[in-house]
Amino acid sequence: MTTDGAILSLETLRESLRGAGGSRPGLSIQAEEVTSITPEVYRFLERHIVDGIVVGVRVVTAVMENALLLGVQETARR
């Protein structure tokens, strides 16, 4: 879901994450270790990388319904 309440499909979310790389010069975002907690809830590790260096790591929980993203919770890791 976007900040204005629009519900996103999984592919739209992936595309927006790919596109977010331009919001900070050199930033790329990698999603890995995707785990299905239930058919509607997924957890994955998100790495923010700048110039080949990991500058941030988050554990992300996404709630989906009928392939639409209903909500996301990100928790920063040190």
N, C-alpha and C positions, 0 to 999 in steps of 0.2 A: 504494500500500500504506500502510496506517495504521501508527502506531507499535506497535500490537499484532499486526501481520501480516495484517490483513484486506485482501483484494484488492478494489479499487474499480473499478466501470465508469467510463467516461469521463463519462457524465452525472452519476454520483454525485460524482465529483471536481469537476465544474463547480458542482454545487449546494453542495458543501462550501466551495468558494472563495467563492461568492456569500455564503454564510452567515458566512464568516469576517469579514466587514465589521463585525460587532458586537463582535469581540474587542478592538477599539480604537476608541473613539468617533470617528466621522467617517471611519473607514478604508474605502476602496473599493479593490478589486483589479481591474485590467484586464489581460487576456491579449490580446496582439496579435502580429502577425508570426509566425503559426504556420507552421512548415515541416516537411514530412515528409522525414526523412532517409532512412528505409527504411519499408516498410509497418508496422513495429513501433515505430519510434523517431521522436519528434516533438520539435521545439525551438520554444520561443516566448519572447517577452519579457513579463515580468510587472511591472507598475507598481503601486506602493502609493501611494495618493493620500489625503491628509488635507486637508480644507477647500480643495480645488482645487489643492493643491501636491503635486508628486511628492516623496515622502519616501524612496522606495526603489525600485531597479530591479534585477531579477534575470533572468538567462538561465536558463531551465528546460529540462531534457531529461527527457522522459517516455518510459518503455518500456511498450508495450502489447502484449497478446496476446488475440485474440478479443474485442476491445472492453473488456478488463479492464486496469486499471492495475497493472503489476508493480513499477514503481519510478520515483522522481523524484529528480533531482539539481538543486539550485538553486545558482547561482553569483552572488553579489552583484556589481553593477556600480557604479562610482563616477560 
